[in-house]
Every structure is written in C-alpha cells, then in structure tokens.
Amino acid sequence: HGADLKAHVANTASQYNLPAHNVNLKNVCDREKMRYYFPDPVVQRSINLNMAILDCYHKELKPLEHYIEQMAKQHNPVHLNILQTINGIGRILALT
C-alpha cells in the first residue's frame, strides 16, 4: 500500500508538469517537503492525505519490523545471516 501511495505522488507531479521531486518518501523530512509541493490546494490536500497515511504506516510498521527481526534472530540467527548475504535479499525479505 505504501508503494502505491508513493507512486501516486510521483504520478501526480508528472500529471501537473511539475519538476521531478528528488525526495525519498521513506524519510519523514522528505514527506514534509511534499506537503507544500503542489500549487493547487485540492491536489495538495490529496497528497497531504497520502503523506499522513505514510506517516501512520511508518509509525506502526517500524516497531513491528523490529519485533519480527528480533524474533528471527532468536529463532535461527545462522539462517537469517546466510539469507542476508545473498544479493537482492535485504533485511525485510530475509524475514519472510
């Protein structure tokens, strides 16, 4: 869902012929920048809703990811470390 929201923000900027925003919406400070990016107040309100939802995802998912990672480290740390050494398998994918 978060990826859909981020894509919507990028697509909206393109649709309104605005310059590409060089921000990573994963970062709180970059999401703040997007709260004032669009000149049309109706569009900006829609984007602000997306940013608020991303803020909620960030708040809820970070602790959950941390908890799952700790549980995986306790369950089988050797296999977790082996998975994380494979190119393309990051922290989250190794937990699945």
C-alpha positions in Angstrom: 0.0 0.0 0.0 2.8 2.4 0.8 4.3 1.8 -2.6 1.0 2.7 -4.3 0.9 6.0 -2.3 4.4 6.9 -3.2 3.7 6.1 -6.9 0.6 8.3 -6.8 2.6 11.2 -5.5 5.2 10.8 -8.3 2.5 10.3 -11.0 0.6 13.4 -9.7 3.7 15.6 -10.0 4.1 14.3 -13.6 0.5 14.9 -14.5 0.8 18.6 -13.3 4.0 19.1 -15.3 6.0 19.8 -12.1 9.7 19.0 -11.9 10.5 15.6 -10.6 10.9 15.7 -6.9 14.1 14.3 -5.7 12.9 13.0 -2.3 12.7 9.6 -0.7 9.2 9.4 0.8 10.5 6.8 3.2 12.0 9.7 5.1 9.9 11.9 7.4 11.7 15.1 6.4 11.1 14.4 2.7 7.4 13.7 3.3 7.2 17.1 4.9 8.6 18.7 1.8 5.8 17.2 -0.3 3.2 18.8 2.0 3.8 22.1 0.2 4.8 21.0 -3.3 1.6 21.3 -5.3 0.2 24.8 -6.1 -3.4 23.5 -6.5 -4.9 23.3 -3.0 -7.2 20.4 -3.9 -4.4 18.4 -5.2 -2.2 19.3 -2.3 -4.9 18.2 0.1 -5.0 14.8 -1.6 -1.2 14.5 -1.4 -1.3 15.5 2.3 -3.6 12.6 2.9 -1.2 10.3 1.3 1.6 11.7 3.4 -0.5 11.3 6.6 -1.1 7.6 5.7 2.6 7.0 5.0 3.3 8.6 8.4 0.9 6.1 10.0 2.5 3.2 8.2 5.9 4.3 9.3 4.8 4.6 12.9 3.1 1.2 13.0 5.4 -0.8 10.8 8.8 0.2 12.2 8.2 -1.4 15.6 6.6 -4.5 14.0 9.6 -5.0 11.7 11.9 -4.6 14.6 10.0 -7.2 16.7 9.9 -9.7 13.8 13.6 -9.2 13.2 14.4 -9.9 16.9 12.3 -13.0 16.9 14.0 -14.3 13.7 17.4 -13.6 15.3 16.4 -15.7 18.3 14.8 -18.4 16.2 17.6 -19.2 13.7 20.3 -16.5 13.6 22.6 -18.6 11.3 20.0 -19.0 8.6 19.0 -15.3 8.9 22.6 -14.2 8.4 23.1 -16.5 5.4 20.0 -15.2 3.7 21.1 -11.6 4.2 24.4 -12.3 2.5 22.6 -13.0 -0.8 22.5 -10.1 -3.2 18.9 -8.8 -3.5 17.8 -10.2 -0.2 17.6 -7.4 2.2 16.6 -7.1 5.8 12.8 -7.5 5.3 12.9 -10.2 2.6 15.1 -12.3 4.7 12.4 -12.3 7.4 9.7 -13.8 5.2 
